[in-house]
Every structure is written in structure tokens, then in C-alpha cells.
């Protein structure tokens, strides 16, 4: 399901694009008796003018002829197709430099149907992908009827995520088609999903599978992403800071998109929507699985927010009781805080120099 990026054990989670930064989901692999283990999850999410493009991909290890994965989504996709071939690799290289639709409402409401409704079915390389709408139990029933081996933990997670959104994407690996396409076992294809959604949403908790959670999060935005409102307000860089309420989750890198990065990303397959006037931000997560019990969103100010998994996706921002100020207030340009500090030092030095002295 994924082109391998680098020989590292980290999982790459997400990329966001532009001002309000709405997002989507990531998920885990499902196979009989735990025969397949998630090795790397890579997701790219881009949002602009109410349209979100969400690309996800997985690498895995183990032995099984039949397996798949189920991913919670915050809305019904307008389109599901194959994603770019080198975009994720290019983003990794940028942040780890080497030495010289239809108009759809957010689908978070309760559903009373007894069985899951199949909304879309597509093929992306060796993956058979189905988009479903239904209660948690209805989705689990559909999964069982279609050969998904759902263990007790995944069963509980699907039920919990369904409390927030009734939309799921199920992908099943087709070994026969993979052989015909000469795909290497453990690799696959990035899946690009286009949705309409007002805020970002990334379910980190699904990566917690009895092991250390390692994930990389790439974000492209109109304004710099930050870890606190006060830093965003005064234009202070968030590089080196931690995400509040998320152990081991920190902001490590940020830059204005370069000409070469834009050229490489926008020229990839199905990636012409990438915007030139964006900021690239890289965050990394390294924490025990029992500490990763949250999902993530980003406010219109560009501030990262987390909430317990199963929270309605839009409520992470819209229902944030912690916020004591508007979530979309004007923010200073990046570097303003340092500029003011330097200006203050210069003014203080000038006043000291010009201070009258006693003869």
C-alpha cells in the first residue's frame, strides 16, 4: 500500500494545506491472528476553500494472503483515486536534509440504519477500496461479511470512532492483482481522497496498536502552524515546542515553501492542486501507545489541538471549551516577535547612548 520512503521506523502521518487546514484520517491494518503489522503510515491532507484532499498510504510486514484496513473519515468523499508517486518522499527529504464535489454536509450525525451503506467502490493498484456509511456495528458486520479479520481492539475502536462520524473507508489487499502488477509485498499505492470539511481532523489513536507510536506529520498552510495561541498571535516560531496534551508530540521544522519544493510536489501525479504560497511545517510523535489516546485538529489560527478519540471531528475546534478568545483572530507574521525584540534592544541601546551624562 505504500512506496517506502526511508529505511527508518517512523510513521509519516499527515500534510495539511492552507488557511483553515481541515483534515482527515489514518488507520491500522487488519489481518487474521495479527499476521500483518503496520510498519509505516503516511498521510497527506490538503485543504483550501472548503475542499480537502487526503492521501494516505501504508507499509507493512508479516505473512498473510488476505488483509486490509479500516479508516474513519469525517465526511463522504467526492472522489477516491491514486495519489502522487513521489510527494511523500519529497516531503521527507525537505524536512530531513542530507549533508552537502458534490456539496456535502459534515457526516457526524447519528445513523439508524441496520446495515452499512456502500457509497463508493474503487481500485487503486492492489487495493480494493470501499467507502461506507453506517453505525459502528453496521460497519463491523459489513467487514466480517467481506473477509476482514477484526480483532477485539479494532472492534472497540470502530465503535468508538462511529460515535463521532459514521463514514469509514475500508481497503483490502488483492494479492492476485498485486502479483500481476509485480508489486513488492509490504509496499503499496497512496490513495488520494477529496472531501468537503470545515476543520482538520487526524485520528492518531488508531496508530496505537500495542507498541511505541512513531509518526511524522507534514503540514502545508497559508499561515505558519503553531502549538499555542500566544505564539501565533505575536508571530513567534513554534519550532522546538511541544503540542499541549500530547506526550512526545513536538514541532520540529518550519519554512516558507521553496520554488524547488513547489515544482516537485505540484508536478506529481494528481497533485497539481498544491499551492505555491504555503508554509511547510513538520511535527513528530514518539510516545507509548497507551499515551496516544487522542485525535487532532488545527484551528483557523493554525494552532494544533487534540481531544480524546471518538470526539466528533469538528468539535475538537468548534467545541473547544478551553479557548477563551476567538479561534480566528489576526496573527502577526512569522518573525514578528524576534523583530520586536531586536527593535527593543536597538531602541534601548540608542537611549542609553544618547542619555545625558553629568560633566
C-alpha positions in Angstrom: 0.0 0.0 0.0 2.9 2.4 0.1 6.1 3.3 -1.6 8.8 3.1 1.1 10.2 6.5 2.0 13.3 5.9 4.0 14.8 2.9 6.0 13.6 4.5 9.3 11.0 3.1 11.7 9.0 6.3 11.9 5.4 6.6 10.5 4.5 9.6 8.5 1.0 10.8 9.3 -0.2 13.9 7.6 0.2 17.0 5.4 -2.2 20.0 5.6 -2.7 22.8 3.1 -3.8 26.4 3.6 -5.6 28.6 6.0 -8.2 26.7 7.9 -6.3 23.4 7.5 -9.2 20.8 7.7 -8.1 17.2 7.6 -8.9 13.6 7.7 -7.8 10.2 9.0 -5.3 7.4 9.2 -5.7 3.8 10.2 -4.3 0.4 11.1 -4.0 -2.9 9.2 -6.3 -5.9 9.8 -5.2 -9.5 9.3 -6.0 -12.9 10.8 -4.2 -13.6 14.1 -2.1 -10.5 13.8 -0.2 -11.9 10.8 0.4 -8.4 9.4 1.9 -5.5 11.4 1.8 -1.8 10.5 5.3 -0.6 9.7 4.7 2.9 8.4 1.6 5.0 7.9 1.9 8.0 5.6 -0.9 10.5 5.1 -1.1 13.8 3.3 -4.1 16.1 3.8 -4.6 19.4 2.0 -7.5 21.9 2.4 -8.4 25.1 0.6 -11.7 26.9 0.1 -13.6 24.1 1.9 -12.2 21.2 -0.2 -9.9 18.7 1.4 -7.6 16.3 -0.4 -6.4 13.4 1.8 -3.8 11.0 0.6 -2.9 8.0 2.8 -0.6 5.1 2.4 0.7 2.2 4.5 3.7 -0.1 4.5 3.5 -3.4 6.5 5.3 -6.6 7.3 4.3 -10.2 8.0 2.7 -13.0 6.1 -0.9 -13.2 5.0 -2.6 -13.6 1.7 -5.7 -11.6 2.7 -5.7 -8.5 4.8 -6.9 -4.9 4.8 -7.5 -1.7 6.9 -10.5 0.4 8.0 -10.1 4.1 8.3 -12.6 6.5 9.9 -13.4 9.6 7.8 -15.0 12.9 8.8 -17.1 13.2 5.6 -18.3 11.4 2.4 -15.6 11.6 -0.3 -16.3 13.3 -3.6 -13.6 11.2 -5.3 -11.1 8.4 -4.5 -8.1 7.9 -6.7 -4.4 7.1 -6.8 -2.2 9.7 -5.2 1.2 11.1 -6.3 4.1 8.7 -6.7 6.9 10.8 -5.0 5.2 13.5 -3.0 5.7 11.8 0.4 9.3 11.0 -0.3 10.0 14.6 -1.4 8.4 16.0 1.8 10.6 13.7 3.9 13.7 14.9 2.1 12.7 18.5 2.5 12.3 18.2 6.3 15.3 15.8 6.8 18.0 17.4 4.6 21.1 15.4 4.0 24.6 16.8 4.3 26.1 18.6 1.4 -17.6 17.6 -5.0 -20.8 17.4 -4.5 -21.9 19.8 -1.7 -21.9 17.5 1.3 -22.6 18.3 4.9 -20.3 17.0 7.6 -21.4 13.5 8.2 -21.2 13.4 12.0 -24.9 12.8 12.8 -26.4 9.7 14.3 -27.4 6.9 11.9 -30.3 4.5 12.5 -29.8 2.1 9.5 -29.4 -1.5 10.4 -26.7 -2.2 7.8 -23.8 -0.2 6.3 -24.4 1.6 3.0 -21.7 1.3 0.4 -21.2 4.8 -1.0 -18.2 4.2 -3.3 -16.0 1.4 -4.6 -12.7 1.9 -6.5 -9.5 0.1 -7.2 -6.1 1.7 -6.6 -3.3 -0.7 -7.7 -3.6 -3.7 -5.5 -6.2 -2.2 -3.2 -10.0 -2.7 -3.3 -11.4 0.4 -1.6 -14.9 0.8 -0.2 -16.4 3.9 1.3 -19.1 3.1 3.9 -21.8 4.9 5.9 -23.2 3.2 8.9 -23.2 2.7 12.7 -20.1 1.2 14.2 -21.8 -2.2 14.5 -23.1 -2.0 10.9 -19.6 -1.3 9.6 -18.2 -4.2 11.7 -20.9 -6.5 10.3 -20.0 -5.4 6.7 -16.3 -6.0 7.4 -17.0 -9.5 8.7 -19.1 -10.4 5.7 -16.4 -9.2 3.4 -13.5 -11.1 4.9 -11.9 -8.6 7.3 -10.4 -10.2 10.4 -11.4 -7.7 13.1 -9.8 -8.3 16.5 -11.3 -7.1 19.8 -9.2 -3.9 19.9 -10.2 -2.9 16.4 -13.8 -3.8 17.1 -13.8 -1.4 20.1 -12.1 1.4 18.1 -14.6 1.3 15.3 -17.5 1.5 17.7 -15.9 4.5 19.4 -15.0 6.3 16.2 -18.5 5.8 14.9 -19.8 8.0 17.8 -18.1 10.9 16.0 -18.6 10.1 12.4 -20.5 7.3 10.5 -18.2 7.4 7.5 -15.4 4.8 7.1 -13.1 3.7 4.3 -12.2 0.0 4.1 -9.3 -1.1 1.9 -8.5 -4.7 1.1 -5.3 -6.0 -0.4 -5.7 -8.1 -3.5 -2.8 -10.4 -3.7 -3.6 -11.7 -7.2 -3.7 -8.2 -8.7 -0.5 -7.3 -6.8 1.3 -10.2 -8.4 0.1 -9.2 -11.9 1.3 -5.7 -11.2 4.6 -7.0 -9.9 4.2 -5.1 -6.6 6.6 -5.9 -3.8 4.8 -7.3 -0.7 4.8 -4.8 2.0 4.6 -1.8 -0.4 1.5 -0.3 -2.0 0.0 2.8 -3.5 -1.0 6.2 -1.9 -4.8 6.7 -2.0 -6.0 10.3 -2.6 -9.4 11.2 -1.2 -11.2 14.5 -1.9 -13.7 15.7 0.7 -15.5 18.8 1.9 -14.9 19.6 5.6 -14.6 22.8 7.7 -11.8 21.8 10.0 -8.8 19.4 10.0 -9.1 16.0 11.7 -6.4 13.4 12.2 -7.2 10.3 14.3 -3.8 9.5 15.9 -5.3 6.9 18.3 -5.7 4.3 15.5 -1.9 4.1 15.3 -1.7 2.9 18.9 -1.5 -0.9 18.5 0.4 -2.3 21.4 3.7 -0.7 20.5 5.6 2.6 20.5 3.9 5.1 18.3 6.2 6.8 15.9 4.7 9.3 13.4 5.7 12.2 11.3 3.2 14.9 10.4 3.7 17.2 7.5 1.6 20.4 7.1 1.4 22.9 4.3 -0.6 26.0 5.3 -1.3 29.7 4.3 -0.1 30.7 7.7 2.5 29.1 10.0 1.2 26.3 12.2 1.9 26.7 15.9 1.4 25.0 19.3 -0.2 27.8 21.2 -2.4 30.9 20.6 0.0 33.4 22.1 2.9 32.3 19.9 0.6 32.6 16.8 -0.7 36.0 17.9 2.8 37.6 18.2 4.4 35.7 15.3 6.8 33.6 17.4 8.1 30.4 15.9 6.8 27.2 17.3 9.9 25.2 16.3 11.1 23.2 19.2 7.9 23.4 21.2 5.5 20.6 22.3 1.8 20.1 21.5 -0.2 20.7 24.6 -1.9 17.5 26.0 0.1 15.2 23.7 3.2 13.5 25.2 6.1 13.2 22.7 4.4 15.3 20.0 6.6 18.3 19.0 7.0 20.8 16.2 10.5 20.3 14.6 10.7 22.2 11.4 9.1 25.1 9.5 9.8 27.1 6.4 8.1 29.0 3.6 7.6 26.7 0.6 10.6 26.9 -1.8 10.5 27.1 -5.5 12.0 23.6 -5.9 9.6 22.0 -3.4 6.6 23.5 -5.1 7.8 22.4 -8.5 8.4 18.8 -7.3 5.1 18.5 -5.4 2.8 20.1 -8.0 4.2 18.1 -10.9 3.5 14.7 -9.2 0.5 12.6 -10.3 -2.8 14.2 -9.4 -1.0 16.8 -7.3 -1.5 20.0 -9.5 -3.7 21.5 -6.7 -0.7 22.1 -4.5 -0.4 25.9 -3.7 2.8 27.9 -4.1 2.1 30.4 -1.3 2.3 27.9 1.6 4.2 27.2 4.8 5.7 23.8 5.4 5.6 22.5 9.0 6.9 19.2 10.2 5.9 17.7 13.6 6.9 14.3 15.0 5.3 12.0 17.5 7.2 9.4 19.6 5.2 8.1 22.5 4.0 4.8 24.2 0.7 3.6 22.7 -1.2 4.0 25.9 -0.4 7.7 25.8 -1.8 8.2 22.3 -5.5 8.3 23.1 -6.4 11.4 21.2 -7.2 12.7 17.7 -6.0 16.0 16.3 -7.3 19.1 14.6 -6.0 22.6 13.7 -7.8 25.9 14.4 -8.2 28.7 11.8 -5.3 30.4 13.7 -3.1 27.5 12.8 -2.9 26.1 16.3 -2.7 22.3 16.9 -5.5 20.9 19.1 -6.0 17.4 20.5 -9.1 15.7 22.0 -10.0 12.2 23.2 -10.6 9.8 20.3 -14.3 9.4 19.5 -14.9 13.2 19.9 -16.9 14.5 17.0 -14.2 15.6 14.5 -15.4 19.2 14.2 -15.9 19.5 18.0 -12.1 19.4 18.5 -12.1 23.0 17.3 -15.8 24.2 17.4 -16.4 22.6 20.8 -13.2 23.6 22.5 -14.2 24.8 25.9 -10.5 25.7 26.8 -10.4 28.6 24.3 -11.1 32.0 25.9 -10.6 34.0 22.8 -11.8 33.8 19.2 -10.3 30.9 17.2 -9.7 33.0 14.1 -8.2 36.3 15.2 -5.5 38.1 13.2 -2.0 36.8 13.8 1.3 38.5 13.4 3.6 37.5 10.5 6.2 34.9 11.4 9.3 36.5 12.9 7.4 39.5 14.3 8.4 38.6 17.9 12.1 38.4 17.1 11.9 41.7 15.1 10.2 43.4 18.1 12.9 42.0 20.4 15.7 43.3 18.2 14.0 46.6 17.8 13.6 46.9 21.5 17.3 46.2 22.1 18.3 48.8 19.5 16.0 51.4 21.0 17.3 50.7 24.5 20.9 50.9 23.3 20.2 54.2 21.5 18.5 55.7 24.6 21.5 54.6 26.7 24.0 56.1 24.3 22.0 59.4 24.0 21.4 59.6 27.7 22.7 62.9 29.0 25.8 62.5 31.2 26.9 64.7 34.1 30.0 66.7 33.3 
